[in-house]
Amino acid sequence: MRLKFKWIFSLVLAMSMQFMFAQEKTITGVVSDGNGTLPGANVLIKGTKSGVQTDFDGKYSIKAKTGDVLVFSFVGMSQTTRVVGSSTTISVKLQDEAKALEAVVIQGYRTVTKKTAVTAAATVNSKTIENRPNANVLNTIQGQLAGVNITASTGQPGAKSSIIIRGVGTVNGNTDPLYVIDGFPSNSDSFRSINPNDIASLDVLKDAAALSEYGSRGSNGVIVIRTRKGSYSEPKTTFRYSSSFGVNELQKPKYSYANAKQLLKIEKNYGAGLGSTLTDAQIAAYGVNTNWVDYFFNQGTSTSHNISIQNNNKSINSYTSASFYDQQGVLESTNLKRFTVRNNLNGKSDNEKFKYSINTAFGHSKNNEATNLGTGAINRNYVTGAYLGAPYVSPNQYQNSAQLFELYKADGTLLYTPLMLVDKLKKYKNLTEETRIDVATELSYEFAKGFTGRVRTSGQLLSTRFHQAEFPGSFNALLFLQPGQLFGGFEDINQRREFLFNNLFQLEYNKTFGKHTFNLSAASEYNHSRLNVNNFRQRGLDPKTFVPDSGSGYIGDTSANDFYVPLISAQQLRNDLIGYFTSFDYDFDKKYGVVASFRRDGSSRFVGANQFGNFWSVGGRWNLEEEGFIKSIDFINVLKLRGSIGTVGNQRIVDGTIYQGVNPPAFTDIYSSSNNAYNNGTGYNIAFGYPDLKWETTEQYNIGLDFELYKGRIRGSFDHYNKKTVNLFLQEPIVPGVGFPGNASLPANVILKNSDATVTNKGFELSLGVDVIKNQDVTLTLRANGSVNDNKVNGIKANNGRILTGTEPVYITQNGGGIREPFVYHYIGVNPVNGNLLFEDINGNPTEAPKASDRKAFGKNNVPKYQGGFGFDFDYKGFFLSSTFTFAQDVYRFDNDLENLYDAGNIGTFNVTDDLANAWTATNTTSNIPSLNAANSTADNSSDRFLRDASYVRLRNAQIGYRVPRAFLEKTFLTDLSFTLQGENLFNITKWRGFDPESSRVNDVYQYPTAKQFTFGVDLKF
């Protein structure tokens, strides 16, 4: 019996051992990404310390049991898992972390999967943003997003871009979108202190379903920026370093400038200036021909260094970065230096009920700016001197400030403008220092399954110090000396401190049963913004003791005069917003979805019952690919129909910063003191307010279609939208007997108030991506986006339905037309009889003396009707090539720079175009250039003579580079290494002859031109 028992026991033991060994088996496979196999990838059995790395060919081998979970990870790739089943081969393809971000989108205050999203939103990921040579990240996304018009308003290093989303929706209000960084509503004016390489993704929200939860600040669209962070995974620390060096070159206009001899000849013909005193022989022998553009502009440079550390762990992770950026502008004396540090910390409890994040960022920049741009102060504007300086003036004529001042007094004109600016380069300094501190925290706790409470508290402190000094004894100091004044010059020290605070409390409930999923949330939000400004100017500096920005050399005022009295000013502004909102999201089987939201917002900009506005949205989707009649079509992977309708508010009814219109408030009558009134005594002015002032409201609907075909090789989206802004803040007439005389902001006998006028923008958007080639070795992707927008104004009751702005040229906003269309006479040419300008009257007849009734609305403005971008991405065994083109069509601007060059009044003082050498004369009657002495020459200021088509196609960015195969890095400390050569603003296809066709400025000749940029960079990970 005992023997039989031993035999049975041995058999059971043997079978048990055999069963146990059968459970543990060898799993093999290959780990790869979109570019090939991944040597050094980690393969770990979840919950254990047992793991291996892939070999030179990306292969691995590991012993595991059925049911074990294999975790695959690699630096910069999204972690993925596989469950061990019956197969002994498991191969995976890891996805880039940036591409993984594309699988989710922003919907209001929540992140949802792309499949269940109802919104019209567009995303740019870090691959597009990182290592581009732009100080401002907004310049990088030009041409990447349908319906988003981005223009670089100036080439000044670090300057703000102009962004218009789905057309201009307000006449007098602000058109800036809301910027949200890591959940915190931020200041759009301070992007020069943000490191673009810290940005993980940038989402642009456009339709009602996406915007409604942002209530009071979302009427112009919302740009949501998410910065990089670590991931919850097995413990791992990775480092990344990137560096670049670039050169910047001036984009030059296509005008035909006169050289020195041509200008002297034109002056001789006109009878003014130096040329009128010279003979033809003297002009032919004249030896000076200065290129003032080359004198004031040079080749700029830029360098950047970025290092980041990412720590991953199961319960806590972090991302830390530091960067330094240095850009020397193409204009002499301009530059930007920026230093940034960021730390993003995320953590959760073991049971994942409690989660927290703390994002902190510090940025400090130093910026030397070109001042007095955009003004006619030509003695202080380098750009004007560069482009309008007479070429026969030599820089050698400048010796010192006093000698230049005597030259100026003897000449009596502005001929020596470029020499005045040479003096400014030597006797003027400025510096803007900006420090930015951001802290964004979020805590959440799951009280019960699906029921979560969330608190978000964020703050931003922005401190700016501006210093400028016009040295004593400089030309400008001598120019503005008053009789009896001994000491000139001035020094400004301006301090600006801005604090923004955001607090959000939210309760959220999620529930899934069967095929039904619900999400219900309720929240309250408070936003506080405060600005303190202190300005100081010392007039009168002692040249013997003055040291810039030290307080030395100040001259004290005496009882004999008021020459040296310091000028001081102070300002404090505050704006508060409070909101209560709720949202409901329902999904059935990932097939149908409905989203609804309601928000009640209050603003301190208004008063009484009008402080609050109510905004709402409803959106829905139908995932057609989940329907049986679509599932049977093999090539359709995604086909989602979506739509939304709702309202959003705008409390920034006055254009400018977020504080514009806060003080004095537009809802109350404001009295101010006035000197030299009522027999030279003190009087009072009044600016009438509008007590019933309330929100501008944008009503919008959107219908869209998202699609992916042939396993995603063809993908895109199509949208149609219609958004209408009501309660526009416009000028309305008041009874003349009230006696309002007008002021700097308003003409006489009008008041700003909410009106019955409306602005409607409606249009279409298309985004498309096609993988033409996609295999192990070669990838070629084509991408394009475009939009068409139609802008119309209606409902204006005053002045026969018209609003006129500007003084020559005049712009008109009228019922049935677009915002700010040129209101002009039509120029038809030169009268061959006398050389005067000819215009078309209201009846189509030629006239030399057009009347106000002959003006017509041009029908177009400087906001493009058609816009977008296109390009390609090509990759072959580590070599990559990409391009991005941007375009804008049906956009018109006044070429005031060309008009300036044709202005005969500049002859003898400034440079002009050489075309004036062919101006009409009694012996040259067929010329298309009017006579230099045309009797009606000033009428062209009110005509379309210099109104030009500013449509363009631009090669915005081109890159070529090489990513070293990971197989070559196997025995080094590196896990990734790439080199990139790229260019920005490389060329334009355009009829526009000026500096930059995309500029929205009126006079480029007074502004900082944008530059071409060429950059070489290296990026490595370890």
Secondary structure, DSSP 8 states (H G I E B T S, - for coil): -HHHHHHHHHHHHHHHHHHHHHHEEEEEEEEEETTEE-TT-EEEETTSS-EEE--TTSEEEEEEETT-EEEEE-TTEE-EEEE--S-SB--EE-EEHHHHHTTEEEETTEEEETTT--S-EEEEEHHHHTT-S-SSHHHHTTTSSTTEEEEE---STT--EEEEESS---SSS----EEEETTEEE-TT-GGGS-GGGEEEEEEE-SHHHHGGGGGG-TT-EEEEEE----BSSSEEEEEEEEEEEEEEE------B--HHHHHHHHHHHT-SGGGGS-HHHHHT------HHHHHB--EEEEEEEEEEEEEBSSEEEEEEEEEEEEE-SBTT-EEEEEEEEEEEEEE-TTSSEEEEEEEEEEEEEEE---STTSS-TTT-HHHHHHHS-TTS-GGG---HHHHHHHHHHH-SSTTHHHHHHHHHHHEEEEEEEEEEEEEEEEEEEEETTEEEEEEEEEEEEEEEEEEEE-TTSHHHHHT--TT-----EEEEEEEEEEEEEEEEEEEEEEEETTEEEEEEEEEEEEEEEEEEEEEEEE-B-TTT-BTTTTBTB----TT--TT--EEEEEEEEEEEEEEEEEEEEEETTTEEEEEEEEEEEETTS-GGGGEEEEEEEEEEEEGGGSHHHHT-TTEEEEEEEEEEEEEEE---SSSSTTTTTTTTTTS-EEEEEEEETTTEEEEEEE---TT---EEEEEEEEEEEEEETTTTEEEEEEEEEEEEES-EEEEE--GGG-----SSS-TTEEEEE-S-EEEEEEEEEEEEEEEEESSSEEEEEEEEEEEEEEEEE---GGGTEEEESSSSEEEEETTS-TTEEEEBEEEEE-TTT--EEEE-TTS-EESS--GGG-EE-S--SS-SEEEEEEEEEEETTEEEEEEEEEEES-EEE-HHHHHHT-GGGTTTS--BGGGGG--BTTBTT-SS--TT-TTGGGGGGBSTTEEE--EEEEEEEEEEEE--GGGGTTSS-SEEEEEEEEES--EEES--SS-TT---S-GGGS---EEEEEEEEEEE-
